[in-house]
Amino acid sequence: MINPDDYEAGWTQKTFNPASGKWPSGAAARNMLLAREGGAQAVRNAGAMDAFNLMAPLLEQYQNQLDASQKISNQLLRELQKIQQRKRT
């Protein structure tokens, strides 16, 4: 097998070609699937989307932590301003 990664990813599995009515496999199947999915960039785009989808929950959690920290910081700032006001009077 020349490219086991393509095989593992399913790019070389048998697939139906409606134009010819045949079931190509191997490089012919990969080329047909790549064309159907948007060309050579399809693999890179799919990988980027997979990575983003894996990171999305982590980024959402990080955003929630930032929001909570901002809320606490604003509360502390208001309390500090109150204390400074009292010291002035």
C-alpha positions as CSV (number, residue, x, y, z in Angstrom):
1,M,0.0,0.0,0.0
2,I,1.5,3.3,-1.1
3,N,-0.4,5.6,1.1
4,P,-1.9,4.0,4.2
5,D,-3.0,7.4,5.6
6,D,-5.4,7.9,2.6
7,Y,-6.7,4.4,3.2
8,E,-7.3,5.0,6.9
9,A,-9.1,8.3,6.1
10,G,-11.4,6.5,3.7
11,W,-10.2,8.4,0.6
12,T,-9.4,5.2,-1.3
13,Q,-12.4,3.1,-0.5
14,K,-14.8,2.0,-3.2
15,T,-17.2,4.7,-4.2
16,F,-19.8,5.0,-6.9
17,N,-19.0,7.1,-10.0
18,P,-22.4,8.2,-11.4
19,A,-20.8,9.3,-14.7
20,S,-19.4,5.9,-15.5
21,G,-21.6,3.7,-13.4
22,K,-18.5,2.0,-12.0
23,W,-17.2,1.5,-8.5
24,P,-13.6,2.8,-8.5
25,S,-11.2,2.3,-5.6
26,G,-7.7,3.4,-4.8
27,A,-6.2,6.4,-6.5
28,A,-9.2,6.7,-8.8
29,A,-11.6,6.9,-5.9
30,R,-9.4,9.4,-4.1
31,N,-9.2,11.6,-7.1
32,M,-13.0,11.5,-7.6
33,L,-13.7,12.2,-4.0
34,L,-11.2,15.1,-3.9
35,A,-12.9,16.6,-7.0
36,R,-16.3,16.2,-5.4
37,E,-15.2,17.7,-2.1
38,G,-13.6,20.8,-3.7
39,G,-10.2,19.8,-4.9
40,A,-6.8,19.4,-3.2
41,Q,-7.7,22.0,-0.5
42,A,-10.6,19.9,0.6
43,V,-8.4,17.8,2.9
44,R,-6.7,20.9,4.4
45,N,-10.1,22.6,4.9
46,A,-11.6,19.4,6.5
47,G,-8.6,19.2,8.8
48,A,-9.0,22.8,9.8
49,M,-12.7,22.4,10.5
50,D,-12.0,19.3,12.6
51,A,-9.4,21.1,14.6
52,F,-11.7,24.1,15.1
53,N,-14.6,21.8,16.2
54,L,-12.3,20.1,18.7
55,M,-11.1,23.5,20.1
56,A,-14.6,25.2,20.2
57,P,-15.7,23.8,23.6
58,L,-12.3,24.9,25.1
59,L,-12.6,28.3,23.6
60,E,-16.1,28.7,24.9
61,Q,-15.0,27.7,28.4
62,Y,-12.2,30.2,28.2
63,Q,-14.6,32.9,27.1
64,N,-16.9,32.1,30.0
65,Q,-13.9,32.4,32.4
66,L,-12.9,35.7,30.9
67,D,-16.5,37.0,31.3
68,A,-16.6,35.9,35.0
69,S,-13.2,37.6,35.6
70,Q,-14.3,40.8,34.0
71,K,-17.5,40.8,36.1
72,I,-15.4,40.4,39.3
73,S,-12.9,43.0,38.2
74,N,-15.7,45.5,37.6
75,Q,-17.2,44.8,41.0
76,L,-13.8,45.3,42.6
77,L,-13.3,48.6,40.7
78,R,-16.7,49.9,42.0
79,E,-15.8,49.0,45.6
80,L,-12.4,50.7,45.2
81,Q,-14.1,53.8,43.9
82,K,-16.5,53.8,46.8
83,I,-13.6,53.5,49.3
84,Q,-11.7,56.3,47.6
85,Q,-14.9,58.5,47.7
86,R,-15.2,57.9,51.4
87,K,-11.6,58.8,52.1
88,R,-12.0,62.1,50.2
89,T,-15.0,63.2,52.4
